């Protein structure tokens, strides 16, 4: 009750929830693109299971704060640079994200024929395994951010639960929108390439302000949404113009 009556706690909770949502956008995009390779009847199940795993992993990591703090201790040096367990996880996750995004871009550029052929090779368990792997990377980054902002573990857990619940509500709409617009899907894959590079750079202790990254992503998305709207207007007006020419 003391926590609920403290306005500072509420401010911290709302701020952390908003931050977790922003950090979770990358996760939603990655899950949506992976689920798009599955048959339509299993996509929603895989999407919800992936987000549920993300929530469970983040809550579990919150109870292992001492272990997370230990991950920041240097393990060895490479070319005069000290690397910790956290750094290795970020570098590995970044490399995996680069590989997966590049592979998906290749499949997208090869055309529908290859997509149909390869879709049968994708299994539900394989997609879930890949989601679990990248969930671990995104969850670790998210929890380290949360630990740096809030001291109360109850507030952290509440923010994680609320943010993932909101992600579950909007994940299908985001996934369907990405799937139905190839240009948005290509843009999302390009975002994931950038995120993979940022994870690798962070793993080598070079901090890249995420505000710049998210601003670039938001600007590119707004431009592409305007392009989609312009294409719809052109396609809607094209029959009218053809009809008027034929009439003349």
C-alpha positions in Angstrom: 0.0 0.0 0.0 2.9 2.4 0.7 4.1 1.8 -2.9 0.7 2.5 -4.3 0.4 5.8 -2.4 3.8 7.1 -3.5 3.5 9.3 -6.6 7.2 8.7 -7.4 6.5 5.0 -7.8 3.7 5.7 -10.2 5.9 8.0 -12.3 8.7 5.3 -12.3 6.1 2.6 -13.3 4.6 4.6 -16.2 8.1 5.7 -17.4 9.4 2.1 -17.3 6.3 0.7 -18.9 6.6 3.2 -21.8 10.3 2.4 -22.1 9.7 -1.4 -22.1 7.1 -0.8 -24.9 9.6 1.1 -27.0 12.3 -1.6 -26.4 9.7 -4.3 -27.2 9.0 -2.9 -30.7 12.1 -4.7 -32.1 10.9 -7.9 -30.5 7.4 -7.7 -31.9 8.8 -7.0 -35.4 11.2 -10.0 -35.2 8.4 -12.3 -33.9 6.0 -11.1 -36.6 8.5 -11.7 -39.4 9.4 -15.2 -38.1 5.7 -16.1 -37.7 5.0 -15.0 -41.2 7.0 -18.0 -42.4 4.4 -20.4 -40.7 1.0 -21.5 -42.0 -1.7 -18.9 -41.2 -3.5 -21.1 -38.7 -0.5 -21.3 -36.4 0.9 -17.8 -36.7 -1.2 -16.3 -33.9 -0.4 -19.2 -31.5 3.4 -18.7 -32.2 3.1 -14.9 -31.8 1.4 -15.2 -28.4 3.7 -18.0 -27.2 6.7 -15.9 -28.3 5.5 -12.8 -26.3 4.6 -15.0 -23.3 8.1 -16.4 -23.3 9.5 -12.8 -23.5 7.5 -11.9 -20.4 8.5 -15.0 -18.5 12.1 -14.5 -19.4 12.1 -10.9 -18.3 10.4 -11.7 -14.9 12.8 -14.6 -14.4 15.8 -12.4 -15.0 14.4 -9.8 -12.5 14.7 -12.5 -9.8 18.3 -13.2 -10.9 19.6 -9.7 -10.5 22.7 -10.8 -8.7 23.5 -13.1 -11.7 22.9 -10.2 -14.1 25.2 -8.0 -12.2 27.8 -10.8 -12.3 27.5 -10.8 -16.1 28.9 -7.3 -16.2 32.2 -8.5 -14.7 35.0 -8.8 -17.3 35.7 -12.4 -18.3 38.7 -11.9 -20.7 40.4 -9.2 -22.8 40.4 -9.1 -26.6 42.7 -6.6 -28.4 43.0 -4.6 -25.2 39.2 -4.6 -24.6 37.6 -6.3 -21.7 34.5 -8.5 -22.5 31.9 -9.6 -20.0 29.2 -12.3 -20.2 26.7 -9.6 -21.0 28.9 -8.4 -23.9 29.2 -11.9 -25.3 25.4 -12.3 -25.2 24.8 -9.0 -27.0 27.4 -9.8 -29.6 26.0 -13.3 -30.2 22.5 -11.9 -30.4 23.5 -9.2 -32.7 25.2 -11.6 -35.1 22.2 -13.9 -35.0 19.9 -10.9 -35.8 22.2 -9.9 -38.7 22.2 -13.4 -40.1 18.4 -13.9 -39.7 17.5 -10.5 -41.1 19.8 -10.9 -44.1 18.4 -14.4 -44.8 14.8 -13.0 -44.6 15.7 -10.2 -47.0 17.2 -12.7 -49.4 14.0 -14.8 -49.3 11.9 -11.7 -49.8 13.9 -10.5 -52.8 14.0 -14.0 -54.4 10.2 -13.8 -55.0 7.1 -15.7 -54.1 8.2 -19.1 -55.7 11.1 -19.5 -53.3 8.9 -18.4 -50.4 6.4 -21.1 -51.1 9.1 -23.7 -51.4 10.9 -22.8 -48.2 7.7 -22.3 -46.2 7.2 -26.1 -46.0 10.7 -26.5 -44.4 9.9 -24.1 -41.6 8.6 -25.9 -38.4 6.7 -24.5 -35.5 9.3 -25.7 -33.0 12.1 -24.1 -35.1 10.4 -20.7 -35.1 9.8 -20.9 -31.4 13.4 -21.8 -30.7 14.6 -18.8 -32.7 12.1 -16.5 -30.9 13.4 -17.9 -27.5 17.0 -17.1 -28.5 16.4 -13.5 -29.5 14.0 -13.1 -26.6 16.9 -13.8 -24.2 19.0 -11.0 -25.9 16.2 -8.4 -25.9 15.1 -9.4 -22.4 18.6 -9.0 -21.0 19.0 -5.5 -22.6 15.5 -4.5 -21.3 16.1 -5.7 -17.7 19.5 -4.0 -17.4 17.7 -0.8 -18.5 15.0 -1.4 -15.9 17.5 -2.0 -13.1 19.2 1.3 -13.9 15.9 3.2 -13.6 14.0 1.6 -10.7 15.0 0.1 -7.4 11.7 -1.7 -6.5 11.5 -5.2 -8.1 7.7 -5.1 -7.7 7.5 -2.0 -9.9 9.8 -3.7 -12.5 7.6 -6.8 -12.6 4.4 -4.8 -12.9 5.9 -2.7 -15.8 7.1 -5.8 -17.6 3.7 -7.5 -17.3 1.7 -4.5 -18.4 4.1 -3.7 -21.3 4.0 -7.3 -22.6 0.2 -7.5 -22.2 -0.1 -4.3 -24.3 2.3 -5.9 -26.9 0.0 -9.0 -27.1 -3.0 -6.7 -27.8 -1.3 -5.0 -30.7 1.0 -7.7 -31.9 -1.5 -9.2 -34.4 -2.3 -5.9 -36.0 1.4 -5.0 -36.3 2.2 -8.5 -37.7 -0.7 -8.4 -40.2 0.3 -4.9 -41.3 3.9 -5.9 -41.8 2.9 -9.1 -43.7 0.4 -7.3 -46.0 2.8 -4.6 -47.0 6.1 -5.9 -48.6 7.7 -2.4 -48.4 7.0 -2.2 -44.7 8.4 -5.7 -44.2 11.6 -4.8 -46.0 11.8 -1.7 -43.9 11.3 -3.7 -40.7 14.1 -6.2 -41.8 16.3 -3.2 -42.4 15.5 -2.0 -38.9 16.5 -5.4 -37.5 19.8 -5.2 -39.3 20.5 -1.8 -37.7 19.5 -3.2 -34.3 21.8 -6.2 -34.8 24.7 -3.8 -35.5 23.8 -1.7 -32.4 23.8 -4.9 -30.2 27.3 -5.8 -31.5 28.6 -2.3 -31.0 27.2 -2.2 -27.5 28.8 -5.6 -26.8 32.2 -4.0 -27.6 31.4 -1.2 -25.1 30.7 1.5 -27.6 27.4 3.0 -26.5 25.1 4.2 -29.3 22.3 6.5 -28.0 19.1 4.6 -28.9 17.2 7.8 -29.3 18.9 8.4 -32.6 18.2 4.9 -33.7 14.5 5.1 -32.9 14.1 8.6 -34.4 15.6 7.3 -37.6 13.2 4.3 -37.6 10.2 6.5 -36.8 11.1 8.9 -39.6 11.6 6.2 -42.2 8.3 4.5 -41.1 6.4 7.8 -41.5 7.9 8.4 -45.0 6.9 4.8 -46.1 3.4 5.2 -44.7 3.0 8.4 -46.8 4.2 6.4 -49.8 1.7 3.7 -49.1 -1.1 6.3 -48.9 0.1 8.0 -52.1 0.1 4.6 -53.9 -3.4 3.9 -52.8 -4.6 7.3 -54.0 -3.0 6.7 -57.4 -4.4 3.2 -57.7 -7.9 4.5 -56.7 -7.8 7.4 -59.3 -6.4 5.3 -62.1 -9.7 3.6 -63.2 -11.4 7.0 -63.2 -8.8 8.5 -65.5 -9.0 5.5 -67.8 -12.8 5.7 -68.0 -12.7 9.5 -68.8 -10.2 8.9 -71.6 -12.3 6.1 -73.0 -15.4 8.3 -72.9 -13.6 11.0 -75.0 
